[in-house]
Amino acid sequence: MRNKYLAHLYAKRSELESKLELHIARYCFGEGEVDDGTEADLKERIREITDEIAALENEHSY
């Protein structure tokens, strides 16, 4: 069960990282000149998922 959940978290983080990269690329090429908070939201969610992954992995190592 834990492994499936960790796999889900890794996949979700990867998906969000891809969205962030795309958002940044669009901004760099002038396609998204309005800062609507998307970048900050994506970074925050990635950070939350990373923290959750770390916590679960630390639990598992004991």
C-alpha positions as CSV (number, residue, x, y, z in Angstrom):
1,M,0.0,0.0,0.0
2,R,2.7,2.5,1.0
3,N,4.7,1.7,-2.2
4,K,1.7,2.4,-4.3
5,Y,1.1,5.7,-2.6
6,L,4.8,6.7,-2.9
7,A,4.7,5.8,-6.6
8,H,1.6,8.0,-6.9
9,L,3.3,10.9,-5.1
10,Y,6.4,10.5,-7.3
11,A,4.2,10.5,-10.4
12,K,2.2,13.5,-9.3
13,R,5.4,15.5,-8.4
14,S,6.8,14.7,-11.9
15,E,3.6,15.8,-13.5
16,L,3.7,19.1,-11.6
17,E,7.4,19.6,-12.4
18,S,6.6,19.2,-16.1
19,K,3.8,21.7,-15.8
20,L,6.1,24.1,-14.0
21,E,8.7,23.8,-16.8
22,L,6.1,24.4,-19.4
23,H,4.8,27.4,-17.5
24,I,8.3,28.9,-17.2
25,A,9.0,28.2,-20.9
26,R,5.8,30.0,-21.9
27,Y,6.7,32.9,-19.7
28,C,10.3,33.1,-21.2
29,F,8.8,33.2,-24.8
30,G,6.3,35.9,-23.9
31,E,3.2,33.7,-24.0
32,G,2.4,34.2,-20.4
33,E,3.4,37.7,-19.4
34,V,0.8,38.0,-16.6
35,D,2.0,36.6,-13.3
36,D,-1.2,34.9,-12.1
37,G,0.4,32.9,-9.3
38,T,0.6,29.7,-11.2
39,E,4.4,29.3,-10.8
40,A,4.2,29.9,-7.0
41,D,1.3,27.5,-6.7
42,L,3.1,24.8,-8.6
43,K,6.3,25.3,-6.6
44,E,4.4,25.1,-3.3
45,R,2.6,21.9,-4.3
46,I,5.8,20.3,-5.4
47,R,7.4,21.3,-2.1
48,E,4.5,19.8,-0.2
49,I,4.7,16.5,-2.1
50,T,8.5,16.3,-1.7
51,D,8.1,16.8,2.1
52,E,5.4,14.1,2.2
53,I,7.7,11.7,0.2
54,A,10.6,12.4,2.6
55,A,8.4,11.8,5.6
56,L,7.1,8.5,4.3
57,E,10.6,7.4,3.3
58,N,12.0,8.3,6.7
59,E,9.2,6.3,8.4
60,H,10.1,3.3,6.2
61,S,13.8,3.4,7.0
62,Y,13.2,2.8,10.7
